[in-house]
Amino acid sequence: RYNSRASLIFARADICVLPKLEISILRHWATKCLPSFQITICRLTFLMFLYYHMLTHATILSMITIFTDGSSKGNPGPGGWGAVVSYEKTVNSTQQEWITELGGRENHTTNNRMELTAAIKALESLSVGVEVTLYSDATYVVKGMTEWIHGWMKNNWRTSAKKAVENQDLWMDLYQASVDKKIHWKLIAGNAGIQANERCDEIATSFADSAPTHLYNGAKHGYKISLRA
């Protein structure tokens, strides 16, 4: 493509009877400078597009952290669930790191159902397109979403033993809440000194006991609990 453009320029130069020196300069520009100039323009255009995309999708690019836990007295019995969600929020036209605690209760339930509900409620509180790291001490939840659920769905919600999947309603809700989100499921040890996990347990237990604790909703710098896993 560049050689054809150069030939056109030379033809026009010959018609105009340009001096040989000017033709030589023109030949160099057409064959050497023109391709480099066009490549530079393409690179600048791409960088401008990338910068605009990052500005307009800042919320999507930011990482969100979630801790969840569930509790049931008697299993089955009265139960509660708790979650801590860390994300970015626009406050007075500025982006701030924000913490929202969530919690709830059911009168008759199981520990597994409360573990699932905690993850569902936390993910449902987010918009689509976000990237999330979700920490849970429930092997049931983490392995269910990373190893088991696709086989269950393929087998019409049957296990490998051909039995109906327990808590299918909540698994379906959790899968739906996960759609259009990039989620990193992380299994952590319970009762291992992880402050955010212990806080989720405190929230869940307080709701199960019908004595719900105060739920924090504010700037991260005012939150006294570590989110380190």
Salt bridges, closest charged atoms under 4 A:
GLU97 OE1 - LYS220 NZ 3.42
GLU101 OE1 - ARG199 NH2 2.80
GLU131 OE2 - LYS182 NZ 3.97
GLU131 OE2 - HIS184 NE2 2.78
ASP169 OD2 - ARG113 NH2 2.96
GLU202 OE2 - ARG199 NH1 3.22
ASP209 OD1 - LYS73 NZ 3.72
